[in-house]
Amino acid sequence: MHVEVNETITPQDLMLTIRRAVELASDKTLRVNLRWSVPGCAPVLTMGGQYAARNWTQWTQGFQYGNALLCFELGGDDELLALAQRHVVADMAEHLTHTGVHDHGFNNISTYGNLRRLMLTGRIARNDWELHFYELALKVSGAVQAARWTSLPNGLGYIHSFNGSHSLFIDTMRTLRVCGIAHQLGHALLGEQDERVNLLARLLAHAETSAQYNIYYGEGRDHYDVPDLRGRTAHEAIFNPASGAFRCPSSQQGYSPFTTWTRGLAWATLGFAEELEFVQSLANGEFGVDGVPDKRDACAMLERAARATCDFYMHRASARDGICYWDTGAPDLPRLGDWQARTADPFNEYEPVDSSASAIAAQGLLRLGHALGEAGRNYTQAGLTVLRRLLEEPYLSTDPHHEGILLHSVYHRPNGWDAIPAGRKVPCGESSMWGDYHLLEAMLLATRMAEGSYYTFFQR
């Protein structure tokens, strides 16, 4: 194993560093939201320590306000709660009916989903009309997301990415939870002639398609699908939408279709683990009807993919301290020597680390460990090990003038979208909205575990 897992660390051991991180994060989040005044644009990543927009996308707007809600839950700053509530009402409605994206679970769970959970857990005062507002939003979002569908002749199918009906992104495993919540709320997608589409069936069909075509199990699917690389993950699977035939793996943000873009891997670890938790929580009567498979089969499929991707992260994708570089096949990675035997170096001259991938993966490891019980203890310990490292410098941003919370996040290395500081050769020292958000989510999960409880978005 390349990650040097701390077998004795507990969630309670992280509480002092989490409290320190919450203070820093709350101040930074409040200042960003009070400063931000770019109409029609969301903050995406920092440039020189200041959050900036990318005009073509708003997929991070939910994280902007979700950060405020998570900081409120962790630290109790009522100003952050009021700010987030105001902006969710004013800014987020268009995301509910956005038919052109696969990211509903990013934008809408981070906002409406967090607010609903806070109300159901008594963290904010219960108001039935307000609760109905949040739940109606989640129902709409789940159905709209599920409608972005490409059917396959084998009875499966997938929510296609913004690239078009031919494109299955592994990222979408993390957004599937919006379909799960909508199903849990009793909602369905209605199509032509009032055809009723079961959202749980669609969720599981997408997950199975992703598990079959984006995840490799060392079973010789292609020349590079070898046992030593079990869990290798393709960012994108390409299909012929006319025939449904699978054509090839691909990658938009990774180095190649046959290496593993580590943030895509992280989306898989967390997405499969969280959906496994969800399916485990459902009553047996919800399975075997309306196109929903047997519960044991669904759990087995999700567990297999979650184990494979988490194992790959621990054994192949990360350095000794659990932090990963941006792609396992990044071309200059060999110039670092035996990089897996050492702690990751975000200031090296050859390839950037991606701390945001590590933050996402940390939560995936923790959730898989929880789903497996005692059999998953090693995953739990690995998740705590990675999270502890992220809460230390040089990853936790302690500079009050830097607007980011988690440093050394990478957005799109092939397109060159990340800032490279003067005098350096690769991106480092910057933050992203999704990296900040997922660090806060992992901190919240560890906090609840330290209290002897747990949390999911599938709150009853």
VOPAGU-2260 file (C-alpha; in pm, 1 decimal, decimal comma):
REM VOPAGU-2260
SITE   aa  ch    i         X         Y         Z
SITE  MET   A    0       0,0       0,0       0,0
SITE  HIS   A    1     138,5     339,1     -94,4
SITE  VAL   A    2     -73,4     547,5     142,8
SITE  GLU   A    3      80,5     522,3     487,6
SITE  VAL   A    4    -247,8     473,9     671,0
SITE  ASN   A    5    -257,9     581,2    1035,0
SITE  GLU   A    6    -429,9     287,6    1202,1
SITE  THR   A    7    -491,4     465,3    1532,8
SITE  ILE   A    8    -618,3     809,0    1429,8
SITE  THR   A    9    -976,7     885,1    1532,7
SITE  PRO   A   10   -1222,2    1155,1    1426,1
SITE  GLN   A   11   -1181,1    1307,0    1773,8
SITE  ASP   A   12    -811,6    1357,8    1700,7
SITE  LEU   A   13    -904,0    1598,3    1420,3
SITE  MET   A   14   -1137,6    1825,0    1615,3
SITE  LEU   A   15    -884,3    2090,7    1715,1
SITE  THR   A   16    -755,8    2128,8    1360,3
SITE  ILE   A   17   -1111,4    2126,9    1224,0
SITE  ARG   A   18   -1213,0    2407,5    1461,1
SITE  ARG   A   19    -913,7    2610,5    1346,3
SITE  ALA   A   20   -1000,0    2541,0     980,8
SITE  VAL   A   21   -1364,7    2640,5    1037,7
SITE  GLU   A   22   -1259,7    2980,0    1174,9
SITE  LEU   A   23   -1041,0    3042,6     872,7
SITE  ALA   A   24   -1300,4    2912,6     627,8
SITE  SER   A   25   -1587,9    3111,2     776,0
SITE  ASP   A   26   -1400,4    3438,2     746,8
SITE  LYS   A   27   -1286,1    3366,3     391,2
SITE  THR   A   28   -1631,2    3250,0     278,1
SITE  LEU   A   29   -1801,6    3557,0     418,3
SITE  ARG   A   30   -1553,4    3792,8     254,1
SITE  VAL   A   31   -1581,3    3623,3     -85,5
SITE  ASN   A   32   -1960,0    3637,0     -79,6
SITE  LEU   A   33   -1971,7    3999,2      32,5
SITE  ARG   A   34   -1718,5    4095,8    -234,8
SITE  TRP   A   35   -1863,6    3894,9    -521,8
SITE  SER   A   36   -2055,5    4112,1    -766,6
SITE  VAL   A   37   -2005,1    3956,0   -1109,6
SITE  PRO   A   38   -2354,8    3937,4   -1264,6
SITE  GLY   A   39   -2438,3    3599,4   -1413,3
SITE  CYS   A   40   -2107,0    3444,0   -1310,3
SITE  ALA   A   41   -1998,1    3223,2   -1025,2
SITE  PRO   A   42   -1653,0    3214,4    -865,4
SITE  VAL   A   43   -1466,9    2909,7    -994,4
SITE  LEU   A   44   -1099,1    2921,7    -894,2
SITE  THR   A   45    -849,4    3164,0    -748,2
SITE  MET   A   46    -593,8    3357,6    -947,5
SITE  GLY   A   47    -328,3    3515,5    -731,1
SITE  GLY   A   48    -536,7    3432,4    -426,3
SITE  GLN   A   49    -855,7    3602,6    -549,2
SITE  TYR   A   50   -1158,0    3411,1    -673,2
SITE  ALA   A   51   -1233,7    3461,6   -1042,7
SITE  ALA   A   52   -1508,7    3348,8   -1279,6
SITE  ARG   A   53   -1509,5    3140,9   -1594,6
SITE  ASN   A   54   -1779,4    3299,0   -1808,5
SITE  TRP   A   55   -1892,4    2977,7   -1975,7
SITE  THR   A   56   -1990,3    2795,6   -1658,4
SITE  GLN   A   57   -2187,9    2834,3   -1338,3
SITE  TRP   A   58   -2142,8    2479,8   -1211,4
SITE  THR   A   59   -1975,6    2612,3    -894,7
SITE  GLN   A   60   -2245,0    2856,1    -782,9
SITE  GLY   A   61   -2400,1    2599,5    -552,1
SITE  PHE   A   62   -2063,0    2546,8    -386,6
SITE  GLN   A   63   -2031,4    2922,7    -330,6
SITE  TYR   A   64   -2344,6    2929,2    -116,0
SITE  GLY   A   65   -2299,6    2572,5       5,3
SITE  ASN   A   66   -1968,6    2674,5     160,4
SITE  ALA   A   67   -2154,8    2934,9     363,7
SITE  LEU   A   68   -2408,5    2676,6     483,0
SITE  LEU   A   69   -2140,3    2425,4     581,7
SITE  CYS   A   70   -1941,1    2693,7     764,1
SITE  PHE   A   71   -2259,9    2793,7     948,9
SITE  GLU   A   72   -2326,2    2433,3    1048,1
SITE  LEU   A   73   -1968,9    2383,8    1167,8
SITE  GLY   A   74   -1913,9    2724,2    1325,6
SITE  GLY   A   75   -2252,5    2879,7    1396,2
SITE  ASP   A   76   -2211,3    3214,6    1216,9
SITE  ASP   A   77   -2570,0    3330,7    1157,3
SITE  GLU   A   78   -2455,8    3589,6     902,2
SITE  LEU   A   79   -2340,6    3307,7     675,3
SITE  LEU   A   80   -2676,4    3133,5     707,1
SITE  ALA   A   81   -2870,3    3450,1     624,2
SITE  LEU   A   82   -2643,8    3523,7     329,0
SITE  ALA   A   83   -2684,4    3174,6     186,8
SITE  GLN   A   84   -3063,1    3170,9     231,5
SITE  ARG   A   85   -3093,7    3505,3      56,0
SITE  HIS   A   86   -2881,3    3401,0    -239,6
SITE  VAL   A   87   -3043,4    3060,0    -279,3
SITE  VAL   A   88   -3379,6    3229,9    -328,2
SITE  ALA   A   89   -3239,0    3501,0    -554,3
SITE  ASP   A   90   -2986,6    3309,0    -765,7
SITE  MET   A   91   -3043,3    2934,5    -771,5
SITE  ALA   A   92   -3385,6    2886,8    -933,9
SITE  GLU   A   93   -3246,8    2872,3   -1288,3
SITE  HIS   A   94   -3026,5    2578,4   -1188,5
SITE  LEU   A   95   -3336,2    2372,3   -1108,6
SITE  THR   A   96   -3455,2    2369,5   -1468,2
SITE  HIS   A   97   -3117,3    2376,0   -1640,7
SITE  THR   A   98   -3158,6    2103,8   -1901,9
SITE  GLY   A   99   -2811,4    2138,0   -2054,1
SITE  VAL   A  100   -2590,9    2003,1   -1774,9
SITE  HIS   A  101   -2516,0    1692,4   -1572,3
SITE  ASP   A  102   -2435,7    1883,0   -1251,8
SITE  HIS   A  103   -2768,3    1920,1   -1067,6
SITE  GLY   A  104   -2631,2    1728,6    -771,5
SITE  PHE   A  105   -2349,6    1981,1    -739,9
SITE  ASN   A  106   -2550,5    2302,9    -752,0
SITE  ASN   A  107   -2879,0    2202,4    -595,7
SITE  ILE   A  108   -2782,0    1952,1    -328,0
SITE  SER   A  109   -2519,9    2199,5    -202,6
SITE  THR   A  110   -2789,2    2462,3    -151,4
SITE  TYR   A  111   -3148,8    2337,4    -130,8
SITE  GLY   A  112   -3024,7    2000,7      -7,1
SITE  ASN   A  113   -2814,1    2147,9     272,3
SITE  LEU   A  114   -3096,7    2377,9     382,4
SITE  ARG   A  115   -3343,4    2087,9     392,9
SITE  ARG   A  116   -3101,1    1877,3     595,5
SITE  LEU   A  117   -3034,7    2161,7     839,1
SITE  MET   A  118   -3406,9    2197,4     895,7
SITE  LEU   A  119   -3475,0    1825,6     936,1
SITE  THR   A  120   -3194,0    1791,6    1189,8
SITE  GLY   A  121   -3314,5    2090,5    1391,9
SITE  ARG   A  122   -3009,7    2301,4    1316,3
SITE  ILE   A  123   -3239,7    2575,1    1186,3
SITE  ALA   A  124   -3600,0    2637,1    1289,7
SITE  ARG   A  125   -3856,7    2421,9    1115,3
SITE  ASN   A  126   -4105,2    2598,0     893,2
SITE  ASP   A  127   -4328,1    2368,9     689,8
SITE  TRP   A  128   -4371,2    2603,3     394,1
SITE  GLU   A  129   -3998,6    2668,0     375,9
SITE  LEU   A  130   -3931,4    2294,4     397,5
SITE  HIS   A  131   -4180,9    2231,7     116,1
SITE  PHE   A  132   -3998,0    2494,6     -91,0
SITE  TYR   A  133   -3666,8    2311,8     -51,8
SITE  GLU   A  134   -3825,7    1974,9    -122,9
SITE  LEU   A  135   -4010,8    2095,9    -430,4
SITE  ALA   A  136   -3680,9    2232,4    -563,3
SITE  LEU   A  137   -3512,6    1895,3    -510,7
SITE  LYS   A  138   -3797,8    1708,0    -677,8
SITE  VAL   A  139   -3778,3    1932,6    -983,1
SITE  SER   A  140   -3400,2    1910,7   -1000,0
SITE  GLY   A  141   -3396,9    1532,2    -973,6
SITE  ALA   A  142   -3651,9    1490,7   -1252,1
SITE  VAL   A  143   -3485,0    1742,7   -1483,7
SITE  GLN   A  144   -3150,7    1572,8   -1428,0
SITE  ALA   A  145   -3293,9    1228,0   -1497,8
SITE  ALA   A  146   -3453,0    1354,7   -1821,3
SITE  ARG   A  147   -3108,0    1416,8   -1971,9
SITE  TRP   A  148   -3096,1    1054,8   -2077,8
SITE  THR   A  149   -2934,2     836,0   -2342,0
SITE  SER   A  150   -3082,4     484,5   -2359,9
SITE  LEU   A  151   -2867,7     182,9   -2444,3
SITE  PRO   A  152   -2992,6    -135,7   -2613,4
SITE  ASN   A  153   -2881,8    -352,5   -2319,6
SITE  GLY   A  154   -3147,2    -191,7   -2101,1
SITE  LEU   A  155   -2904,7      46,6   -1934,1
SITE  GLY   A  156   -2842,0     413,2   -2009,0
SITE  TYR   A  157   -2687,7     725,8   -1867,6
SITE  ILE   A  158   -2732,7    1093,1   -1788,5
SITE  HIS   A  159   -2521,4    1242,7   -2063,4
SITE  SER   A  160   -2272,2    1520,3   -2001,3
SITE  PHE   A  161   -2285,6    1872,0   -2138,0
SITE  ASN   A  162   -2072,7    1743,9   -2427,8
SITE  GLY   A  163   -2377,6    1575,4   -2578,2
SITE  SER   A  164   -2575,6    1254,7   -2589,5
SITE  HIS   A  165   -2268,6    1046,2   -2676,1
SITE  SER   A  166   -2080,2    1139,5   -2359,4
SITE  LEU   A  167   -2085,8     974,3   -2016,3
SITE  PHE   A  168   -1878,8    1159,0   -1755,5
SITE  ILE   A  169   -1769,7     984,7   -1435,7
SITE  ASP   A  170   -1831,3    1318,5   -1257,2
SITE  THR   A  171   -2203,5    1249,4   -1274,8
SITE  MET   A  172   -2172,5     975,4   -1013,0
SITE  ARG   A  173   -2150,0    1258,0    -759,2
SITE  THR   A  174   -2458,5    1433,9    -893,1
SITE  LEU   A  175   -2677,7    1122,2    -890,8
SITE  ARG   A  176   -2777,3    1190,0    -532,8
SITE  VAL   A  177   -3026,8    1450,6    -651,5
SITE  CYS   A  178   -3219,1    1171,6    -826,4
SITE  GLY   A  179   -3202,9     968,7    -506,9
SITE  ILE   A  180   -3344,5    1247,0    -292,8
SITE  ALA   A  181   -3620,3    1319,6    -545,7
SITE  HIS   A  182   -3714,1     950,3    -542,7
SITE  GLN   A  183   -3707,8     944,4    -165,1
SITE  LEU   A  184   -3949,9    1238,1    -164,8
SITE  GLY   A  185   -4192,5    1030,4    -372,1
SITE  HIS   A  186   -4125,8    1201,6    -701,9
SITE  ALA   A  187   -4102,3    1055,5   -1053,3
SITE  LEU   A  188   -4021,5    1183,2   -1400,5
SITE  LEU   A  189   -4325,5    1197,9   -1628,3
SITE  GLY   A  190   -4261,3    1164,3   -2001,1
SITE  GLU   A  191   -4466,5    1133,9   -2318,5
SITE  GLN   A  192   -4817,3     995,3   -2269,5
SITE  ASP   A  193   -4757,1    1031,5   -1896,3
SITE  GLU   A  194   -4498,8     754,7   -1893,6
SITE  ARG   A  195   -4377,6     735,0   -1536,7
SITE  VAL   A  196   -4000,9     695,0   -1495,8
SITE  ASN   A  197   -3884,6     560,7   -1161,0
SITE  LEU   A  198   -3595,1     780,9   -1046,7
SITE  LEU   A  199   -3433,8     505,3    -842,9
SITE  ALA   A  200   -3431,3     282,1   -1151,5
SITE  ARG   A  201   -3269,9     559,1   -1354,5
SITE  LEU   A  202   -3013,1     627,6   -1081,6
SITE  LEU   A  203   -2911,2     262,7   -1068,3
SITE  ALA   A  204   -2904,9     226,2   -1446,0
SITE  HIS   A  205   -2668,0     523,1   -1470,9
SITE  ALA   A  206   -2451,3     385,5   -1189,6
SITE  GLU   A  207   -2432,0      41,8   -1352,4
SITE  THR   A  208   -2345,1     193,3   -1690,4
SITE  SER   A  209   -2069,0     399,2   -1526,9
SITE  ALA   A  210   -1941,6      95,6   -1338,3
SITE  GLN   A  211   -1933,6    -108,5   -1658,7
SITE  TYR   A  212   -1778,9     143,2   -1897,2
SITE  ASN   A  213   -1582,9     397,6   -1686,2
SITE  ILE   A  214   -1430,7     163,4   -1428,4
SITE  TYR   A  215   -1180,5    -111,5   -1508,1
SITE  TYR   A  216   -1149,5    -429,2   -1303,0
SITE  GLY   A  217    -835,9    -591,9   -1440,2
SITE  GLU   A  218   -1035,4    -831,2   -1657,3
SITE  GLY   A  219    -876,1    -763,5   -1995,7
SITE  ARG   A  220   -1132,1    -525,6   -2138,8
SITE  ASP   A  221    -853,9    -357,7   -2330,7
SITE  HIS   A  222    -477,5    -395,7   -2353,1
SITE  TYR   A  223    -426,5    -176,3   -2045,7
SITE  ASP   A  224    -695,2    -341,1   -1831,1
SITE  VAL   A  225    -460,1    -549,4   -1616,9
SITE  PRO   A  226    -505,4    -678,2   -1259,5
SITE  ASP   A  227    -242,0    -443,7   -1115,5
SITE  LEU   A  228    -450,8    -147,2   -1236,1
SITE  ARG   A  229    -787,4    -264,3   -1104,2
SITE  GLY   A  230    -993,6      46,3   -1033,3
SITE  ARG   A  231    -845,9     253,8   -1315,4
SITE  THR   A  232   -1108,8     511,2   -1410,3
SITE  ALA   A  233   -1183,2     679,5   -1741,9
SITE  HIS   A  234   -1312,2    1034,6   -1724,6
SITE  GLU   A  235   -1545,2     984,1   -2020,1
SITE  ALA   A  236   -1704,3     692,1   -2203,5
SITE  ILE   A  237   -1804,9     758,2   -2564,3
SITE  PHE   A  238   -2108,6     591,6   -2722,7
SITE  ASN   A  239   -2275,2     602,1   -3061,2
SITE  PRO   A  240   -2609,5     750,0   -2953,7
SITE  ALA   A  241   -2783,5     618,4   -3266,9
SITE  SER   A  242   -2695,6     253,3   -3204,0
SITE  GLY   A  243   -2599,4     262,8   -2837,6
SITE  ALA   A  244   -2265,8      97,9   -2912,8
SITE  PHE   A  245   -1975,3     175,4   -2681,6
SITE  ARG   A  246   -1691,9     322,7   -2886,3
SITE  CYS   A  247   -1399,8     416,1   -2661,9
SITE  PRO   A  248   -1280,5     572,0   -2338,0
SITE  SER   A  249   -1188,8     937,8   -2349,8
SITE  SER   A  250   -1077,9    1221,0   -2125,3
SITE  GLN   A  251   -1147,2    1591,6   -2125,4
SITE  GLN   A  252    -943,6    1691,8   -1821,3
SITE  GLY   A  253    -706,5    1399,8   -1780,1
SITE  TYR   A  254    -385,7    1325,6   -1968,4
SITE  SER   A  255    -522,1    1036,2   -2173,6
SITE  PRO   A  256    -808,6     786,0   -2193,2
SITE  PHE   A  257    -575,8     513,8   -2061,5
SITE  THR   A  258    -447,1     694,5   -1754,3
SITE  THR   A  259    -653,0     806,3   -1457,7
SITE  TRP   A  260    -746,5    1168,6   -1405,4
SITE  THR   A  261    -748,0    1168,3   -1027,6
SITE  ARG   A  262   -1042,2    1403,0    -974,5
SITE  GLY   A  263   -1249,5    1173,9   -1194,4
SITE  LEU   A  264   -1132,1     882,4    -980,9
SITE  ALA   A  265   -1232,4    1078,3    -670,8
SITE  TRP   A  266   -1580,3    1149,0    -809,9
SITE  ALA   A  267   -1615,1     773,4    -856,0
SITE  THR   A  268   -1496,1     682,2    -505,4
SITE  LEU   A  269   -1740,3     922,4    -343,9
SITE  GLY   A  270   -2027,8     872,9    -586,1
SITE  PHE   A  271   -2035,4     493,9    -565,4
SITE  ALA   A  272   -1983,7     492,8    -187,4
SITE  GLU   A  273   -2259,6     745,9    -123,7
SITE  GLU   A  274   -2505,3     566,1    -350,0
SITE  LEU   A  275   -2420,8     240,1    -171,9
SITE  GLU   A  276   -2515,1     407,2     157,4
SITE  PHE   A  277   -2839,0     527,1       1,6
SITE  VAL   A  278   -2941,5     192,9    -145,1
SITE  GLN   A  279   -2859,0      14,1     181,4
SITE  SER   A  280   -3100,4     248,2     361,4
SITE  LEU   A  281   -3400,6     173,7     137,2
SITE  ALA   A  282   -3675,5     -73,4     212,9
SITE  ASN   A  283   -3671,4    -402,8      23,6
SITE  GLY   A  284   -4013,0    -325,3    -124,5
SITE  GLU   A  285   -3864,9     -49,2    -340,1
SITE  PHE   A  286   -3667,4    -304,1    -542,6
SITE  GLY   A  287   -3772,4    -548,6    -812,0
SITE  VAL   A  288   -4046,8    -317,1    -942,6
SITE  ASP   A  289   -4067,1     -37,0   -1203,1
SITE  GLY   A  290   -3734,5    -134,5   -1357,3
SITE  VAL   A  291   -3547,6    -127,0   -1024,0
SITE  PRO   A  292   -3310,8    -425,1    -990,9
SITE  ASP   A  293   -3283,1    -657,2    -693,6
SITE  LYS   A  294   -3141,1    -479,5    -388,7
SITE  ARG   A  295   -2861,1    -731,0    -336,3
SITE  ASP   A  296   -2754,1    -696,6    -699,1
SITE  ALA   A  297   -2758,3    -317,0    -677,9
SITE  CYS   A  298   -2551,7    -315,3    -357,4
SITE  ALA   A  299   -2303,6    -563,9    -503,2
SITE  MET   A  300   -2254,8    -351,7    -815,4
SITE  LEU   A  301   -2203,4     -31,1    -616,2
SITE  GLU   A  302   -1973,2    -195,2    -362,0
SITE  ARG   A  303   -1758,1    -351,3    -633,0
SITE  ALA   A  304   -1703,4     -17,1    -805,2
SITE  ALA   A  305   -1648,9     168,7    -477,5
SITE  ARG   A  306   -1394,0     -84,9    -353,4
SITE  ALA   A  307   -1207,4     -91,7    -684,3
SITE  THR   A  308   -1177,2     285,8    -711,1
SITE  CYS   A  309   -1091,3     337,9    -344,1
SITE  ASP   A  310    -828,1      65,0    -364,5
SITE  PHE   A  311    -683,3     225,5    -677,1
SITE  TYR   A  312    -667,6     560,5    -499,6
SITE  MET   A  313    -485,5     409,4    -201,6
SITE  HIS   A  314    -248,8     181,9    -394,0
SITE  ARG   A  315    -186,6     356,0    -726,7
SITE  ALA   A  316    -303,8     715,1    -739,3
SITE  SER   A  317    -165,2     886,8    -432,6
SITE  ALA   A  318     161,6     959,4    -263,7
SITE  ARG   A  319     261,3     826,6      75,6
SITE  ASP   A  320      62,0    1093,2     263,5
SITE  GLY   A  321    -257,2    1025,0      64,6
SITE  ILE   A  322    -236,6    1333,0    -159,2
SITE  CYS   A  323    -254,0    1276,1    -533,9
SITE  TYR   A  324    -107,5    1440,9    -839,7
SITE  TRP   A  325    -352,1    1547,1   -1110,2
SITE  ASP   A  326    -321,5    1233,0   -1327,3
SITE  THR   A  327    -159,9     895,8   -1266,6
SITE  GLY   A  328      -0,4     910,0   -1611,3
SITE  ALA   A  329      99,2    1275,6   -1612,4
SITE  PRO   A  330     390,4    1286,8   -1860,9
SITE  ASP   A  331     654,5    1434,8   -1630,9
SITE  LEU   A  332     558,4    1236,7   -1321,7
SITE  PRO   A  333     847,3     988,9   -1374,3
SITE  ARG   A  334    1088,5    1279,2   -1335,6
SITE  LEU   A  335     986,3    1290,6    -969,3
SITE  GLY   A  336    1133,4     945,3    -917,5
SITE  ASP   A  337     950,5     716,2    -675,5
SITE  TRP   A  338     685,5     975,8    -602,6
SITE  GLN   A  339     451,1     725,9    -435,5
SITE  ALA   A  340     707,6     645,8    -166,0
SITE  ARG   A  341     730,8    1011,2     -58,1
SITE  THR   A  342     487,4    1275,7      57,7
SITE  ALA   A  343     338,7    1475,9    -227,9
SITE  ASP   A  344     522,3    1794,4    -321,3
SITE  PRO   A  345     293,7    2069,7    -453,4
SITE  PHE   A  346     597,5    2290,3    -520,5
SITE  ASN   A  347     780,9    2049,4    -750,1
SITE  GLU   A  348     891,3    2154,9   -1100,5
SITE  TYR   A  349     720,0    1886,3   -1305,3
SITE  GLU   A  350     353,5    1804,6   -1230,9
SITE  PRO   A  351      91,1    1965,4   -1004,7
SITE  VAL   A  352     -88,8    1790,8    -722,8
SITE  ASP   A  353    -467,3    1819,8    -707,7
SITE  SER   A  354    -573,7    1862,5    -346,8
SITE  SER   A  355    -938,4    1891,8    -451,9
SITE  ALA   A  356    -928,1    1531,3    -574,7
SITE  SER   A  357    -783,7    1426,0    -239,5
SITE  ALA   A  358   -1058,8    1608,9     -48,4
SITE  ILE   A  359   -1327,6    1436,0    -252,7
SITE  ALA   A  360   -1157,8    1097,3    -217,8
SITE  ALA   A  361   -1118,9    1137,8     159,4
SITE  GLN   A  362   -1495,6    1155,7     196,8
SITE  GLY   A  363   -1538,9     862,1     -40,7
SITE  LEU   A  364   -1306,0     651,0     172,7
SITE  LEU   A  365   -1492,0     748,3     490,2
SITE  ARG   A  366   -1832,6     671,3     341,5
SITE  LEU   A  367   -1724,0     335,6     201,7
SITE  GLY   A  368   -1576,0     246,3     539,0
SITE  HIS   A  369   -1906,3     333,1     704,4
SITE  ALA   A  370   -2110,7     137,1     450,1
SITE  LEU   A  371   -1897,5    -176,0     501,7
SITE  GLY   A  372   -1892,7    -160,4     882,3
SITE  GLU   A  373   -1605,5    -339,5    1051,5
SITE  ALA   A  374   -1495,3    -480,6     716,4
SITE  GLY   A  375   -1434,9    -125,4     598,4
SITE  ARG   A  376   -1213,3      -7,2     883,1
SITE  ASN   A  377    -906,8      31,8     661,2
SITE  TYR   A  378   -1098,4     264,9     429,9
SITE  THR   A  379   -1212,0     471,5     728,8
SITE  GLN   A  380    -855,8     500,9     857,9
SITE  ALA   A  381    -730,8     596,0     510,9
SITE  GLY   A  382    -997,2     866,4     482,0
SITE  LEU   A  383    -901,9    1013,3     820,0
SITE  THR   A  384    -533,4     999,5     723,1
SITE  VAL   A  385    -595,1    1196,8     402,1
SITE  LEU   A  386    -820,7    1447,7     574,1
SITE  ARG   A  387    -568,9    1514,2     849,6
SITE  ARG   A  388    -302,5    1590,0     589,5
SITE  LEU   A  389    -533,1    1831,9     405,9
SITE  LEU   A  390    -596,2    2018,4     730,6
SITE  GLU   A  391    -225,5    2091,8     763,3
SITE  GLU   A  392      -6,5    2335,1     578,2
SITE  PRO   A  393      76,3    2363,0     293,1
SITE  TYR   A  394    -280,1    2258,3     200,0
SITE  LEU   A  395    -491,0    2451,3     449,4
SITE  SER   A  396    -482,3    2819,1     350,7
SITE  THR   A  397    -386,2    3014,0     661,9
SITE  ASP   A  398    -314,6    3343,2     482,7
SITE  PRO   A  399    -610,7    3573,3     560,8
SITE  HIS   A  400    -553,3    3759,6     233,6
SITE  HIS   A  401    -593,2    3445,2      22,3
SITE  GLU   A  402    -961,6    3379,5     -49,0
SITE  GLY   A  403    -926,2    3002,7     -85,7
SITE  ILE   A  404    -959,3    2744,4     189,7
SITE  LEU   A  405    -781,1    2446,3      31,0
SITE  LEU   A  406    -460,8    2524,9    -157,4
SITE  HIS   A  407    -305,4    2343,6    -455,6
SITE  SER   A  408    -624,6    2261,4    -639,4
SITE  VAL   A  409    -608,0    2211,6   -1016,4
SITE  TYR   A  410    -893,4    2276,8   -1258,0
SITE  HIS   A  411    -798,1    2189,3   -1616,8
SITE  ARG   A  412    -433,1    2107,6   -1674,4
SITE  PRO   A  413    -462,0    2023,2   -2049,0
SITE  ASN   A  414    -630,4    2356,6   -2124,1
SITE  GLY   A  415    -383,1    2551,6   -1913,0
SITE  TRP   A  416    -652,0    2721,5   -1706,7
SITE  ASP   A  417    -460,5    2717,8   -1378,0
SITE  ALA   A  418    -239,4    2997,5   -1253,6
SITE  ILE   A  419     134,9    2932,6   -1240,7
SITE  PRO   A  420     308,7    3162,2    -989,7
SITE  ALA   A  421     602,7    3368,9   -1101,4
SITE  GLY   A  422     924,2    3171,5   -1088,3
SITE  ARG   A  423     749,1    2831,8   -1094,1
SITE  LYS   A  424     683,3    2584,4   -1371,8
SITE  VAL   A  425     353,3    2420,5   -1270,0
SITE  PRO   A  426      31,8    2543,7   -1105,6
SITE  CYS   A  427      28,8    2559,6    -727,2
SITE  GLY   A  428     -96,6    2774,9    -444,0
SITE  GLU   A  429    -451,7    2824,6    -572,5
SITE  SER   A  430    -798,1    2707,0    -468,9
SITE  SER   A  431   -1125,8    2602,9    -628,3
SITE  MET   A  432   -1486,6    2627,4    -515,9
SITE  TRP   A  433   -1535,5    2249,9    -536,8
SITE  GLY   A  434   -1213,6    2183,7    -347,1
SITE  ASP   A  435   -1314,6    2419,8     -66,9
SITE  TYR   A  436   -1665,3    2273,8     -56,0
SITE  HIS   A  437   -1557,7    1911,5     -42,5
SITE  LEU   A  438   -1298,8    1980,4     225,8
SITE  LEU   A  439   -1577,9    2136,7     435,1
SITE  GLU   A  440   -1807,1    1838,3     367,4
SITE  ALA   A  441   -1533,9    1598,5     480,0
SITE  MET   A  442   -1476,6    1811,2     791,0
SITE  LEU   A  443   -1847,8    1798,3     871,8
SITE  LEU   A  444   -1857,1    1421,2     826,9
SITE  ALA   A  445   -1556,2    1375,0    1057,9
SITE  THR   A  446   -1717,4    1606,8    1313,6
SITE  ARG   A  447   -2039,3    1406,6    1315,6
SITE  MET   A  448   -1838,7    1084,5    1349,3
SITE  ALA   A  449   -1648,9    1234,0    1645,3
SITE  GLU   A  450   -1984,7    1309,8    1807,8
SITE  GLY   A  451   -2091,4     949,4    1764,8
SITE  SER   A  452   -2337,3    1027,2    1487,5
SITE  TYR   A  453   -2325,3    1043,1    1109,9
SITE  TYR   A  454   -2485,2    1241,6     831,0
SITE  THR   A  455   -2606,4    1190,9     478,8
SITE  PHE   A  456   -2811,9    1399,4     240,1
SITE  PHE   A  457   -3071,7    1124,8     235,0
SITE  GLN   A  458   -3220,9    1254,4     558,3
SITE  ARG   A  459   -3570,3    1124,9     635,5
